[in-house]
Amino acid sequence: MASSIVKRATCSAVAVLRSGASLRSYARVASGTDIIAAAPNVSLQKARSWDDGVSSKFSTTPLKDIFKDKKVVIFGLPGAYTGVCSNKHVPAYKDNSEKFKSKGIDSVICVSINDPYVMNAWAERLQANDAIEFYGDFDGSFHKSLDLTTDLSGALLGTRSQRWSAYVVDGKVKALNIEEAPSDVKVSGAETILEQI
């Protein structure tokens, strides 16, 4: 039942994609967008334990530190510990980590509207933290700045990230893939982005 509720969750960007219109007119992020400029003053929180958070005085990571002068593959998903995210989306990126490295990618990043402590525990459970950098977007400011949120209240998740992926070079989006439904992994998976690099 939850997957059918998630499948029904849509946003304006999905309607635009179905109509064949340009996504750029409706979303703040598209191919060519400078992510750092599109989300000014936004930081992400690197996955970590609570103790690490306390010892770092709850530090955050500015987007320029993540993207400037780097080749990055980033993918967003609705939530840690959810079914499709845990069983299909993250594992594909983990399994292809060496292919990303061979294409010159500096980092593969998973981001979700979750706190960094949940993201840390989830990364450890998936045994993926050596292959992927996990970041929390605890208040959704990153995803909201880029118009990449969706309302999943029907599945008791509230405002969450859409399922998406991007290839970013020096902060500029070179390829962007947004799923029509958060339960799909048709265009945002590792295999698609590998072909776009």
CYANA upper distance limits for C-alpha pairs under 8 A (distance plus 0.5 A):
  1 MET  CA      5 ILE  CA      6.88
  2 ALA  CA      6 VAL  CA      6.65
  2 ALA  CA    155 ALA  CA      6.20
  3 SER  CA      7 LYS  CA      6.47
  3 SER  CA    183 SER  CA      7.00
  4 SER  CA      8 ARG  CA      6.84
  5 ILE  CA      9 ALA  CA      7.08
  5 ILE  CA    154 GLY  CA      6.57
  5 ILE  CA    155 ALA  CA      6.72
  6 VAL  CA    152 LEU  CA      7.01
  6 VAL  CA    154 GLY  CA      7.86
  6 VAL  CA    155 ALA  CA      6.96
  6 VAL  CA    181 ALA  CA      7.57
  6 VAL  CA    182 PRO  CA      6.65
  6 VAL  CA    183 SER  CA      6.61
  7 LYS  CA    181 ALA  CA      5.59
  7 LYS  CA    182 PRO  CA      6.79
  7 LYS  CA    183 SER  CA      6.24
  7 LYS  CA    184 ASP  CA      8.30
  8 ARG  CA    181 ALA  CA      7.57
  9 ALA  CA    150 THR  CA      7.68
  9 ALA  CA    151 ASP  CA      7.21
  9 ALA  CA    152 LEU  CA      6.79
  9 ALA  CA    181 ALA  CA      7.06
  9 ALA  CA    182 PRO  CA      7.76
 10 THR  CA     14 VAL  CA      6.68
 10 THR  CA     15 ALA  CA      8.21
 10 THR  CA    150 THR  CA      7.20
 10 THR  CA    151 ASP  CA      8.22
 10 THR  CA    180 GLU  CA      7.61
 10 THR  CA    181 ALA  CA      6.90
 11 CYS  CA     15 ALA  CA      7.26
 11 CYS  CA    149 THR  CA      8.46
 11 CYS  CA    150 THR  CA      6.49
 11 CYS  CA    151 ASP  CA      8.40
 12 SER  CA     16 VAL  CA      6.75
 12 SER  CA     26 TYR  CA      8.00
 13 ALA  CA     17 LEU  CA      6.71
 13 ALA  CA     23 LEU  CA      6.95
 13 ALA  CA     26 TYR  CA      7.14
 13 ALA  CA     27 ALA  CA      7.19
 14 VAL  CA     18 ARG  CA      6.75
 14 VAL  CA    179 GLU  CA      8.28
 14 VAL  CA    180 GLU  CA      5.91
 15 ALA  CA     19 SER  CA      6.75
 16 VAL  CA     20 GLY  CA      6.83
 16 VAL  CA     21 ALA  CA      5.98
 16 VAL  CA     22 SER  CA      7.43
 16 VAL  CA     23 LEU  CA      6.72
 16 VAL  CA     26 TYR  CA      8.22
 17 LEU  CA     21 ALA  CA      6.74
 17 LEU  CA     22 SER  CA      7.83
 17 LEU  CA     23 LEU  CA      7.13
 22 SER  CA     26 TYR  CA      8.27
 23 LEU  CA     27 ALA  CA      6.51
 23 LEU  CA     30 ALA  CA      7.41
 24 ARG  CA     28 ARG  CA      7.26
 24 ARG  CA     29 VAL  CA      7.41
 24 ARG  CA     30 ALA  CA      6.14
 27 ALA  CA    146 LEU  CA      7.37
 27 ALA  CA    147 ASP  CA      5.97
 27 ALA  CA    148 LEU  CA      8.38
 28 ARG  CA     33 THR  CA      8.44
 28 ARG  CA     38 ALA  CA      7.44
 28 ARG  CA    145 SER  CA      7.78
 28 ARG  CA    146 LEU  CA      5.58
 28 ARG  CA    147 ASP  CA      6.36
 29 VAL  CA     33 THR  CA      6.15
 29 VAL  CA     35 ILE  CA      7.81
 29 VAL  CA     38 ALA  CA      7.76
 29 VAL  CA    146 LEU  CA      5.76
 29 VAL  CA    147 ASP  CA      7.55
 30 ALA  CA    173 VAL  CA      7.39
 30 ALA  CA    175 ALA  CA      8.41
 30 ALA  CA    176 LEU  CA      6.94
 31 SER  CA    172 LYS  CA      8.36
 31 SER  CA    173 VAL  CA      5.57
 31 SER  CA    174 LYS  CA      5.85
 31 SER  CA    175 ALA  CA      5.98
 31 SER  CA    176 LEU  CA      6.53
 32 GLY  CA    172 LYS  CA      6.28
 32 GLY  CA    173 VAL  CA      5.55
 32 GLY  CA    174 LYS  CA      6.47
 33 THR  CA     38 ALA  CA      7.76
 33 THR  CA    172 LYS  CA      6.04
 33 THR  CA    173 VAL  CA      5.85
 34 ASP  CA     38 ALA  CA      6.58
 34 ASP  CA    171 GLY  CA      5.86
 34 ASP  CA    172 LYS  CA      4.90
 34 ASP  CA    173 VAL  CA      6.88
 35 ILE  CA     39 ALA  CA      6.62
 35 ILE  CA     63 LEU  CA      8.47
 35 ILE  CA    146 LEU  CA      8.43
 35 ILE  CA    171 GLY  CA      5.98
 35 ILE  CA    172 LYS  CA      6.68
 35 ILE  CA    173 VAL  CA      7.45
 36 ILE  CA     40 PRO  CA      6.56
 36 ILE  CA     63 LEU  CA      6.37
 36 ILE  CA     64 LYS  CA      6.67
 36 ILE  CA     67 PHE  CA      8.26
 36 ILE  CA    171 GLY  CA      6.50
 38 ALA  CA    145 SER  CA      7.18
 38 ALA  CA    146 LEU  CA      7.19
 39 ALA  CA    142 PHE  CA      6.93
 39 ALA  CA    145 SER  CA      5.75
 39 ALA  CA    146 LEU  CA      7.29
 41 ASN  CA     62 PRO  CA      7.93
 42 VAL  CA     62 PRO  CA      6.92
 42 VAL  CA     63 LEU  CA      7.15
 42 VAL  CA    141 SER  CA      7.23
 42 VAL  CA    142 PHE  CA      6.65
 43 SER  CA     60 THR  CA      6.32
 43 SER  CA     61 THR  CA      5.65
 43 SER  CA     62 PRO  CA      4.76
 43 SER  CA     63 LEU  CA      6.14
 43 SER  CA    142 PHE  CA      7.85
 44 LEU  CA     60 THR  CA      6.18
 44 LEU  CA     61 THR  CA      5.71
 44 LEU  CA     62 PRO  CA      7.01
 44 LEU  CA     63 LEU  CA      7.59
 44 LEU  CA    135 TYR  CA      6.64
 44 LEU  CA    136 GLY  CA      6.51
 44 LEU  CA    137 ASP  CA      6.00
 44 LEU  CA    138 PHE  CA      8.41
 44 LEU  CA    142 PHE  CA      7.95
 45 GLN  CA     59 SER  CA      7.77
 45 GLN  CA     60 THR  CA      5.30
 45 GLN  CA     61 THR  CA      6.42
 45 GLN  CA    115 ASP  CA      8.11
 45 GLN  CA    116 PRO  CA      6.24
 45 GLN  CA    135 TYR  CA      5.83
 45 GLN  CA    136 GLY  CA      5.54
 45 GLN  CA    137 ASP  CA      6.98
 45 GLN  CA    138 PHE  CA      8.06
 46 LYS  CA     60 THR  CA      7.48
 46 LYS  CA     61 THR  CA      7.42
 46 LYS  CA    116 PRO  CA      6.51
 46 LYS  CA    133 GLU  CA      8.21
 46 LYS  CA    134 PHE  CA      6.72
 46 LYS  CA    135 TYR  CA      4.95
 46 LYS  CA    136 GLY  CA      6.85
 47 ALA  CA    115 ASP  CA      8.49
 47 ALA  CA    116 PRO  CA      4.77
 47 ALA  CA    117 TYR  CA      6.48
 47 ALA  CA    118 VAL  CA      8.22
 47 ALA  CA    119 MET  CA      5.90
 47 ALA  CA    120 ASN  CA      5.00
 47 ALA  CA    133 GLU  CA      8.28
 47 ALA  CA    134 PHE  CA      5.90
 47 ALA  CA    135 TYR  CA      5.69
 47 ALA  CA    136 GLY  CA      6.96
 48 ARG  CA     52 ASP  CA      6.49
 48 ARG  CA     53 GLY  CA      6.98
 48 ARG  CA    116 PRO  CA      6.36
 48 ARG  CA    117 TYR  CA      5.96
 48 ARG  CA    119 MET  CA      8.10
 48 ARG  CA    120 ASN  CA      5.57
 49 SER  CA     53 GLY  CA      6.76
 49 SER  CA    116 PRO  CA      8.24
 49 SER  CA    117 TYR  CA      5.86
 49 SER  CA    120 ASN  CA      6.95
 49 SER  CA    121 ALA  CA      8.20
 50 TRP  CA     54 VAL  CA      6.76
 50 TRP  CA    117 TYR  CA      6.63
 51 ASP  CA     55 SER  CA      6.66
 52 ASP  CA     56 SER  CA      6.58
 53 GLY  CA     57 LYS  CA      6.66
 53 GLY  CA     58 PHE  CA      5.26
 53 GLY  CA     59 SER  CA      7.61
 54 VAL  CA     58 PHE  CA      6.27
 61 THR  CA     65 ASP  CA      7.08
 61 THR  CA     66 ILE  CA      7.81
 62 PRO  CA     66 ILE  CA      7.42
 63 LEU  CA     67 PHE  CA      6.65
 63 LEU  CA     68 LYS  CA      8.42
 64 LYS  CA     68 LYS  CA      5.50
 64 LYS  CA    171 GLY  CA      7.96
 66 ILE  CA     70 LYS  CA      8.22
 67 PHE  CA     71 LYS  CA      7.73
 67 PHE  CA     72 VAL  CA      7.21
 67 PHE  CA    168 VAL  CA      7.86
 67 PHE  CA    169 VAL  CA      7.72
 67 PHE  CA    170 ASP  CA      6.08
 67 PHE  CA    171 GLY  CA      5.44
 68 LYS  CA    169 VAL  CA      8.45
 68 LYS  CA    170 ASP  CA      5.19
 68 LYS  CA    171 GLY  CA      6.18
 69 ASP  CA    169 VAL  CA      7.74
 69 ASP  CA    170 ASP  CA      4.99
 69 ASP  CA    171 GLY  CA      8.09
 70 LYS  CA    105 ILE  CA      8.27
 70 LYS  CA    106 ASP  CA      6.62
 70 LYS  CA    168 VAL  CA      8.48
 70 LYS  CA    169 VAL  CA      6.38
 70 LYS  CA    170 ASP  CA      5.65
 70 LYS  CA    171 GLY  CA      8.18
 71 LYS  CA    104 GLY  CA      7.66
 71 LYS  CA    105 ILE  CA      5.57
 71 LYS  CA    106 ASP  CA      5.89
 71 LYS  CA    107 SER  CA      7.58
 71 LYS  CA    167 TYR  CA      8.03
 71 LYS  CA    168 VAL  CA      6.40
 71 LYS  CA    169 VAL  CA      5.04
 71 LYS  CA    170 ASP  CA      6.91
 72 VAL  CA    105 ILE  CA      6.24
 72 VAL  CA    106 ASP  CA      6.35
 72 VAL  CA    107 SER  CA      5.67
 72 VAL  CA    108 VAL  CA      6.48
 72 VAL  CA    109 ILE  CA      7.91
 72 VAL  CA    167 TYR  CA      6.48
 72 VAL  CA    168 VAL  CA      5.64
 72 VAL  CA    169 VAL  CA      6.82
 73 VAL  CA    105 ILE  CA      7.55
 73 VAL  CA    107 SER  CA      6.97
 73 VAL  CA    108 VAL  CA      5.30
 73 VAL  CA    109 ILE  CA      6.70
 73 VAL  CA    165 SER  CA      7.83
 73 VAL  CA    166 ALA  CA      6.33
 73 VAL  CA    167 TYR  CA      5.19
 73 VAL  CA    168 VAL  CA      6.72
 73 VAL  CA    193 ILE  CA      8.30
 74 ILE  CA    108 VAL  CA      6.27
 74 ILE  CA    109 ILE  CA      5.05
 74 ILE  CA    110 CYS  CA      6.39
 74 ILE  CA    111 VAL  CA      7.88
 74 ILE  CA    165 SER  CA      6.15
 74 ILE  CA    166 ALA  CA      5.89
 74 ILE  CA    167 TYR  CA      7.09
 74 ILE  CA    168 VAL  CA      8.12
 75 PHE  CA    109 ILE  CA      6.79
 75 PHE  CA    110 CYS  CA      5.62
 75 PHE  CA    111 VAL  CA      6.82
 75 PHE  CA    163 ARG  CA      7.98
 75 PHE  CA    164 TRP  CA      6.04
 75 PHE  CA    165 SER  CA      4.51
 75 PHE  CA    166 ALA  CA      6.78
 75 PHE  CA    188 SER  CA      7.83
 76 GLY  CA    110 CYS  CA      6.36
 76 GLY  CA    111 VAL  CA      5.37
 76 GLY  CA    112 SER  CA      6.11
 76 GLY  CA    161 SER  CA      6.80
 76 GLY  CA    162 GLN  CA      7.24
 76 GLY  CA    163 ARG  CA      5.93
 76 GLY  CA    164 TRP  CA      5.69
 76 GLY  CA    165 SER  CA      6.71
 77 LEU  CA     85 CYS  CA      7.05
 77 LEU  CA    110 CYS  CA      8.21
 77 LEU  CA    111 VAL  CA      7.27
 77 LEU  CA    112 SER  CA      6.01
 77 LEU  CA    160 ARG  CA      8.48
 77 LEU  CA    161 SER  CA      6.05
 77 LEU  CA    162 GLN  CA      6.40
 77 LEU  CA    163 ARG  CA      4.93
 77 LEU  CA    164 TRP  CA      7.15
 77 LEU  CA    182 PRO  CA      8.16
 78 PRO  CA     82 THR  CA      8.24
 78 PRO  CA     85 CYS  CA      7.90
 78 PRO  CA    112 SER  CA      6.71
 78 PRO  CA    113 ILE  CA      7.60
 78 PRO  CA    160 ARG  CA      5.78
 78 PRO  CA    161 SER  CA      5.30
 78 PRO  CA    162 GLN  CA      6.45
 78 PRO  CA    163 ARG  CA      6.80
 78 PRO  CA    182 PRO  CA      7.39
 79 GLY  CA     85 CYS  CA      7.41
 79 GLY  CA    112 SER  CA      6.29
 79 GLY  CA    113 ILE  CA      7.15
 79 GLY  CA    114 ASN  CA      7.27
 79 GLY  CA    160 ARG  CA      7.77
 79 GLY  CA    161 SER  CA      8.16
 80 ALA  CA     85 CYS  CA      7.44
 80 ALA  CA     86 SER  CA      7.69
 80 ALA  CA    112 SER  CA      7.74
 80 ALA  CA    114 ASN  CA      7.66
 80 ALA  CA    118 VAL  CA      7.56
 80 ALA  CA    119 MET  CA      6.83
 80 ALA  CA    122 TRP  CA      6.73
 81 TYR  CA     85 CYS  CA      7.56
 81 TYR  CA     86 SER  CA      6.34
 81 TYR  CA    122 TRP  CA      6.99
 82 THR  CA     86 SER  CA      6.43
 83 GLY  CA     87 ASN  CA      6.38
 83 GLY  CA     88 LYS  CA      8.49
 84 VAL  CA     88 LYS  CA      5.79
 84 VAL  CA     89 HIS  CA      6.84
 84 VAL  CA    183 SER  CA      6.86
 84 VAL  CA    184 ASP  CA      8.38
 85 CYS  CA     89 HIS  CA      5.38
 85 CYS  CA     90 VAL  CA      6.52
 86 SER  CA     90 VAL  CA      6.54
 86 SER  CA     91 PRO  CA      7.67
 86 SER  CA    126 LEU  CA      7.94
 87 ASN  CA     91 PRO  CA      7.07
 88 LYS  CA     92 ALA  CA      6.89
 88 LYS  CA    185 VAL  CA      8.15
 89 HIS  CA     93 TYR  CA      7.48
 89 HIS  CA    185 VAL  CA      7.23
 89 HIS  CA    189 GLY  CA      6.75
 89 HIS  CA    190 ALA  CA      8.40
 90 VAL  CA     94 LYS  CA      6.73
 90 VAL  CA    110 CYS  CA      8.31
 90 VAL  CA    128 ALA  CA      8.45
 91 PRO  CA     95 ASP  CA      6.47
 91 PRO  CA    126 LEU  CA      8.35
 91 PRO  CA    128 ALA  CA      8.31
 92 ALA  CA     96 ASN  CA      6.74
 92 ALA  CA    189 GLY  CA      7.38
 92 ALA  CA    190 ALA  CA      6.22
 92 ALA  CA    191 GLU  CA      8.31
 93 TYR  CA     97 SER  CA      6.60
 93 TYR  CA    108 VAL  CA      8.35
 93 TYR  CA    132 ILE  CA      8.08
 93 TYR  CA    189 GLY  CA      7.91
 93 TYR  CA    190 ALA  CA      5.67
 94 LYS  CA    128 ALA  CA      6.50
 94 LYS  CA    131 ALA  CA      6.13
 94 LYS  CA    132 ILE  CA      7.10
 96 ASN  CA    100 PHE  CA      6.98
 96 ASN  CA    190 ALA  CA      7.49
 97 SER  CA    101 LYS  CA      6.90
 97 SER  CA    108 VAL  CA      8.21
 97 SER  CA    131 ALA  CA      6.25
 97 SER  CA    132 ILE  CA      8.14
 98 GLU  CA    102 SER  CA      6.66
 99 LYS  CA    103 LYS  CA      6.93
 99 LYS  CA    194 LEU  CA      8.34
100 PHE  CA    104 GLY  CA      7.18
100 PHE  CA    105 ILE  CA      5.96
100 PHE  CA    108 VAL  CA      8.27
100 PHE  CA    194 LEU  CA      7.53
101 LYS  CA    105 ILE  CA      5.65
101 LYS  CA    106 ASP  CA      7.45
103 LYS  CA    197 ILE  CA      7.87
107 SER  CA    132 ILE  CA      7.71
107 SER  CA    133 GLU  CA      7.59
108 VAL  CA    131 ALA  CA      7.96
108 VAL  CA    132 ILE  CA      5.71
108 VAL  CA    133 GLU  CA      6.65
109 ILE  CA    132 ILE  CA      6.11
109 ILE  CA    133 GLU  CA      5.21
109 ILE  CA    134 PHE  CA      6.29
109 ILE  CA    135 TYR  CA      7.77
110 CYS  CA    132 ILE  CA      7.27
110 CYS  CA    133 GLU  CA      6.71
110 CYS  CA    134 PHE  CA      5.37
110 CYS  CA    135 TYR  CA      6.76
111 VAL  CA    134 PHE  CA      6.50
111 VAL  CA    135 TYR  CA      5.39
111 VAL  CA    136 GLY  CA      6.27
111 VAL  CA    137 ASP  CA      7.29
112 SER  CA    135 TYR  CA      7.44
112 SER  CA    136 GLY  CA      6.04
112 SER  CA    137 ASP  CA      6.33
112 SER  CA    160 ARG  CA      8.08
112 SER  CA    161 SER  CA      6.66
113 ILE  CA    136 GLY  CA      6.46
113 ILE  CA    137 ASP  CA      5.11
113 ILE  CA    138 PHE  CA      5.88
113 ILE  CA    139 ASP  CA      7.24
113 ILE  CA    140 GLY  CA      5.88
113 ILE  CA    143 HIS  CA      8.37
113 ILE  CA    160 ARG  CA      6.30
113 ILE  CA    161 SER  CA      6.65
114 ASN  CA    118 VAL  CA      7.14
114 ASN  CA    119 MET  CA      7.19
114 ASN  CA    136 GLY  CA      5.61
114 ASN  CA    137 ASP  CA      6.31
114 ASN  CA    138 PHE  CA      5.41
114 ASN  CA    139 ASP  CA      8.30
115 ASP  CA    119 MET  CA      6.96
115 ASP  CA    136 GLY  CA      5.50
115 ASP  CA    137 ASP  CA      7.07
115 ASP  CA    138 PHE  CA      5.08
116 PRO  CA    120 ASN  CA      6.51
116 PRO  CA    135 TYR  CA      6.69
116 PRO  CA    136 GLY  CA      5.11
116 PRO  CA    137 ASP  CA      8.25
116 PRO  CA    138 PHE  CA      7.73
117 TYR  CA    121 ALA  CA      6.81
118 VAL  CA    122 TRP  CA      6.55
119 MET  CA    123 ALA  CA      6.54
119 MET  CA    134 PHE  CA      6.87
119 MET  CA    135 TYR  CA      7.25
119 MET  CA    136 GLY  CA      6.82
120 ASN  CA    124 GLU  CA      6.76
120 ASN  CA    134 PHE  CA      7.61
121 ALA  CA    125 ARG  CA      6.67
122 TRP  CA    126 LEU  CA      6.70
123 ALA  CA    127 GLN  CA      6.45
123 ALA  CA    128 ALA  CA      5.87
123 ALA  CA    129 ASN  CA      5.81
123 ALA  CA    134 PHE  CA      7.54
124 GLU  CA    128 ALA  CA      6.99
124 GLU  CA    129 ASN  CA      6.78
128 ALA  CA    132 ILE  CA      6.44
129 ASN  CA    133 GLU  CA      6.62
129 ASN  CA    134 PHE  CA      7.62
137 ASP  CA    141 SER  CA      7.25
137 ASP  CA    142 PHE  CA      6.85
137 ASP  CA    143 HIS  CA      8.14
140 GLY  CA    144 LYS  CA      6.42
140 GLY  CA    149 THR  CA      8.45
140 GLY  CA    159 THR  CA      8.43
140 GLY  CA    160 ARG  CA      7.94
140 GLY  CA    161 SER  CA      8.31
141 SER  CA    145 SER  CA      6.45
142 PHE  CA    146 LEU  CA      7.06
143 HIS  CA    147 ASP  CA      6.52
143 HIS  CA    148 LEU  CA      5.39
143 HIS  CA    149 THR  CA      6.21
143 HIS  CA    161 SER  CA      6.82
144 LYS  CA    148 LEU  CA      6.60
144 LYS  CA    149 THR  CA      6.46
148 LEU  CA    161 SER  CA      6.41
148 LEU  CA    162 GLN  CA      6.08
149 THR  CA    159 THR  CA      7.00
149 THR  CA    160 ARG  CA      5.96
149 THR  CA    161 SER  CA      5.02
149 THR  CA    162 GLN  CA      5.83
150 THR  CA    159 THR  CA      6.27
150 THR  CA    160 ARG  CA      5.96
150 THR  CA    161 SER  CA      6.49
150 THR  CA    162 GLN  CA      6.15
151 ASP  CA    157 LEU  CA      8.40
151 ASP  CA    158 GLY  CA      6.19
151 ASP  CA    159 THR  CA      5.12
151 ASP  CA    160 ARG  CA      6.75
152 LEU  CA    156 LEU  CA      7.11
152 LEU  CA    157 LEU  CA      5.76
152 LEU  CA    158 GLY  CA      5.48
152 LEU  CA    159 THR  CA      6.45
152 LEU  CA    160 ARG  CA      7.00
153 SER  CA    157 LEU  CA      5.67
153 SER  CA    158 GLY  CA      4.62
153 SER  CA    159 THR  CA      7.44
154 GLY  CA    158 GLY  CA      8.25
162 GLN  CA    178 ILE  CA      7.74
162 GLN  CA    179 GLU  CA      7.79
162 GLN  CA    181 ALA  CA      8.47
162 GLN  CA    182 PRO  CA      6.36
163 ARG  CA    178 ILE  CA      6.65
163 ARG  CA    179 GLU  CA      6.14
163 ARG  CA    181 ALA  CA      8.14
163 ARG  CA    182 PRO  CA      5.78
163 ARG  CA    183 SER  CA      8.39
163 ARG  CA    184 ASP  CA      8.29
163 ARG  CA    185 VAL  CA      8.21
163 ARG  CA    188 SER  CA      7.37
164 TRP  CA    176 LEU  CA      7.89
164 TRP  CA    177 ASN  CA      5.89
164 TRP  CA    178 ILE  CA      4.86
164 TRP  CA    179 GLU  CA      6.54
164 TRP  CA    187 VAL  CA      8.35
164 TRP  CA    188 SER  CA      5.60
165 SER  CA    176 LEU  CA      6.39
165 SER  CA    177 ASN  CA      5.72
165 SER  CA    178 ILE  CA      7.22
165 SER  CA    188 SER  CA      5.45
165 SER  CA    189 GLY  CA      7.82
165 SER  CA    193 ILE  CA      7.82
166 ALA  CA    173 VAL  CA      7.14
166 ALA  CA    174 LYS  CA      7.82
166 ALA  CA    175 ALA  CA      5.86
166 ALA  CA    176 LEU  CA      4.92
166 ALA  CA    177 ASN  CA      6.78
166 ALA  CA    193 ILE  CA      7.72
167 TYR  CA    173 VAL  CA      6.47
167 TYR  CA    174 LYS  CA      5.97
167 TYR  CA    175 ALA  CA      5.62
167 TYR  CA    176 LEU  CA      7.22
167 TYR  CA    193 ILE  CA      7.41
167 TYR  CA    196 GLN  CA      8.11
167 TYR  CA    197 ILE  CA      7.47
168 VAL  CA    172 LYS  CA      5.78
168 VAL  CA    173 VAL  CA      4.95
168 VAL  CA    174 LYS  CA      6.08
168 VAL  CA    175 ALA  CA      7.75
169 VAL  CA    173 VAL  CA      7.06
169 VAL  CA    174 LYS  CA      7.32
175 ALA  CA    193 ILE  CA      8.26
175 ALA  CA    196 GLN  CA      7.21
177 ASN  CA    187 VAL  CA      6.33
177 ASN  CA    188 SER  CA      5.93
178 ILE  CA    187 VAL  CA      7.33
178 ILE  CA    188 SER  CA      6.87
179 GLU  CA    184 ASP  CA      6.81
179 GLU  CA    185 VAL  CA      7.37
179 GLU  CA    186 LYS  CA      7.32
179 GLU  CA    187 VAL  CA      6.68
179 GLU  CA    188 SER  CA      7.00
180 GLU  CA    184 ASP  CA      7.75
185 VAL  CA    189 GLY  CA      6.33
187 VAL  CA    192 THR  CA      6.59
188 SER  CA    192 THR  CA      7.10
188 SER  CA    193 ILE  CA      7.63
189 GLY  CA    193 ILE  CA      7.25
190 ALA  CA    194 LEU  CA      6.59
191 GLU  CA    195 GLU  CA      7.06
192 THR  CA    196 GLN  CA      7.13
193 ILE  CA    197 ILE  CA      6.98
